[in-house]
Amino acid sequence: MAATKINLHSIPDLKNTTDDAIAPYMSTLSYKQSHHLTDVRLALGFSACAIAAATFYYDFTLGWQKTKDATLYAVIAYFILNTMLTLWIWAVEGGKVYVGSKGGEKITIETYSGKYSPIYEVQVTTNKGIRKVKGEYMKWFDVRGRLVEERLREFLEEVVGGEKKGQ
């Protein structure tokens, strides 16, 4: 991760690179990541693609006249699945970049960044409550656009609540 250079003037690149570093860091704290949100997203997306592929095959082998009624239902099902996928991403996933647990504690990490803002906003929700922390991207990226993992780790320790590796 540290070897990859990114554009320091691209807020989405800074945010995505920082977001991608959260899960490996959380695993060093013995948190187990939950992939439920991604699993639902993949199931909805693959189901829609399977309907499109089956409709194409059905139409290709039997012809339009024999498949036009089934195609109508397939288009409706595809539209419903894609609408559900969009709502899932927008309403349920939101800005969540990490969901995990350790022992009986569940943790959810959401991140935000304004379109032109160099501020990385993090909200951590646990059984104990909600914690909000802000940081500047340039504190954990060097001038060449490389992530400095030790600096990011220091910020994430503050975010998670000061918990150190190995605790």
C-alpha positions as CSV (number, residue, x, y, z in Angstrom):
1,M,0.0,0.0,0.0
2,A,2.8,2.4,0.9
3,A,4.4,2.0,-2.6
4,T,1.4,3.2,-4.5
5,K,1.4,6.9,-5.3
6,I,-1.8,8.8,-5.5
7,N,-2.7,12.3,-6.7
8,L,-2.6,14.6,-3.6
9,H,-5.1,16.9,-5.3
10,S,-7.8,14.3,-5.6
11,I,-9.9,14.1,-2.5
12,P,-11.6,10.9,-3.7
13,D,-8.2,9.2,-4.1
14,L,-7.1,10.4,-0.7
15,K,-10.4,9.2,0.9
16,N,-10.4,5.8,-0.8
17,T,-6.8,5.1,0.0
18,T,-7.4,6.0,3.6
19,D,-10.6,4.0,3.8
20,D,-8.8,0.9,2.3
21,A,-6.3,1.1,5.1
22,I,-8.8,0.8,7.9
23,A,-9.7,-2.9,7.6
24,P,-6.0,-4.1,7.8
25,Y,-5.5,-1.8,10.8
26,M,-8.6,-3.1,12.6
27,S,-7.4,-6.7,12.1
28,T,-4.2,-5.8,14.0
29,L,-6.5,-4.9,17.0
30,S,-8.1,-8.4,16.7
31,Y,-11.4,-7.1,15.3
32,K,-13.2,-9.6,12.9
33,Q,-14.7,-7.8,9.9
34,S,-18.3,-8.5,9.0
35,H,-18.9,-8.7,5.2
36,H,-22.7,-8.6,5.5
37,L,-23.1,-5.2,3.7
38,T,-20.9,-6.3,0.8
39,D,-22.6,-9.7,0.6
40,V,-26.0,-8.2,0.2
41,R,-24.7,-5.7,-2.5
42,L,-23.1,-8.6,-4.4
43,A,-26.2,-10.8,-4.2
44,L,-28.4,-8.0,-5.6
45,G,-26.0,-7.1,-8.3
46,F,-25.3,-10.7,-9.4
47,S,-29.0,-11.5,-9.3
48,A,-29.7,-8.6,-11.7
49,C,-26.9,-9.7,-14.0
50,A,-28.1,-13.4,-13.9
51,I,-31.6,-12.2,-15.0
52,A,-30.1,-10.2,-17.9
53,A,-27.9,-13.1,-19.0
54,A,-30.7,-15.7,-18.8
55,T,-33.0,-13.3,-20.8
56,F,-30.3,-12.9,-23.4
57,Y,-29.8,-16.7,-23.7
58,Y,-33.5,-17.4,-23.8
59,D,-34.1,-14.8,-26.5
60,F,-31.0,-15.9,-28.5
61,T,-32.1,-19.5,-28.6
62,L,-35.9,-19.2,-29.0
63,G,-36.3,-15.8,-30.7
64,W,-38.1,-12.6,-29.9
65,Q,-41.6,-13.8,-30.6
66,K,-41.5,-16.7,-28.1
67,T,-39.7,-14.7,-25.4
68,K,-41.2,-11.2,-25.5
69,D,-43.6,-11.9,-22.6
70,A,-40.8,-13.4,-20.4
71,T,-38.5,-10.5,-21.4
72,L,-41.1,-8.0,-20.0
73,Y,-41.1,-9.8,-16.6
74,A,-37.3,-10.0,-16.7
75,V,-37.0,-6.3,-17.4
76,I,-39.3,-5.6,-14.4
77,A,-37.4,-7.9,-12.1
78,Y,-34.1,-6.3,-13.3
79,F,-35.4,-2.8,-12.6
80,I,-36.6,-3.9,-9.1
81,L,-33.3,-5.5,-8.2
82,N,-31.3,-2.5,-9.4
83,T,-33.6,-0.1,-7.5
84,M,-33.1,-2.3,-4.4
85,L,-29.3,-2.2,-4.9
86,T,-29.3,1.6,-5.3
87,L,-31.4,2.0,-2.1
88,W,-29.2,-0.4,-0.2
89,I,-26.0,1.5,-1.2
90,W,-27.6,4.9,-0.4
91,A,-29.7,4.2,2.6
92,V,-28.1,1.2,4.4
93,E,-24.4,1.3,3.5
94,G,-24.1,5.1,3.5
95,G,-20.6,6.0,4.4
96,K,-19.8,2.8,6.2
97,V,-16.3,1.6,5.4
98,Y,-15.9,-1.0,8.2
99,V,-18.2,-3.1,10.3
100,G,-16.7,-5.6,12.7
101,S,-16.6,-7.0,16.2
102,K,-14.3,-8.1,18.9
103,G,-15.7,-10.1,21.9
104,G,-19.1,-8.7,22.4
105,E,-18.3,-5.3,21.1
106,K,-19.6,-4.3,17.6
107,I,-17.9,-1.4,15.8
108,T,-19.0,0.5,12.7
109,I,-16.8,3.1,11.1
110,E,-18.2,5.7,8.7
111,T,-16.1,8.2,6.8
112,Y,-17.0,11.5,5.1
113,S,-15.1,14.1,3.2
114,G,-16.4,17.2,1.4
115,K,-15.9,17.5,-2.3
116,Y,-13.0,20.0,-2.0
117,S,-12.2,19.5,1.7
118,P,-8.9,18.1,2.9
119,I,-10.6,17.0,6.1
120,Y,-11.3,13.4,6.8
121,E,-14.3,13.0,9.1
122,V,-14.7,9.7,10.9
123,Q,-17.6,8.5,13.0
124,V,-17.1,5.4,15.1
125,T,-20.2,3.7,16.6
126,T,-19.8,1.0,19.3
127,N,-21.8,-0.5,22.0
128,K,-20.4,2.3,24.2
129,G,-21.6,5.2,22.0
130,I,-20.6,7.4,19.1
131,R,-17.3,9.1,18.6
132,K,-16.4,11.6,16.0
133,V,-12.9,12.6,14.9
134,K,-11.5,14.7,12.2
135,G,-8.1,14.6,10.6
136,E,-6.2,16.1,7.7
137,Y,-5.1,13.8,4.8
138,M,-1.7,15.5,4.6
139,K,-0.8,14.2,8.1
140,W,-0.6,10.6,6.8
141,F,0.4,11.2,3.1
142,D,3.9,12.3,2.2
143,V,4.7,15.0,-0.4
144,R,5.0,12.3,-3.1
145,G,1.5,11.0,-2.6
146,R,2.4,7.8,-0.6
147,L,0.5,6.7,2.4
148,V,2.7,6.8,5.6
149,E,1.1,3.9,7.5
150,E,2.6,4.8,10.9
151,R,1.1,8.3,10.8
152,L,-2.3,6.9,9.7
153,R,-2.0,4.3,12.4
154,E,-1.6,7.1,15.0
155,F,-4.7,8.8,13.7
156,L,-6.7,5.6,13.7
157,E,-5.6,4.9,17.3
158,E,-7.2,8.2,18.2
159,V,-10.3,7.3,16.1
160,V,-10.9,3.9,17.7
161,G,-10.4,5.3,21.1
162,G,-6.7,5.1,21.9
163,E,-6.6,1.3,21.7
164,K,-3.1,0.1,21.0
165,K,-2.1,-2.9,18.9
166,G,-2.1,-6.2,20.9
167,Q,-4.7,-5.1,23.5
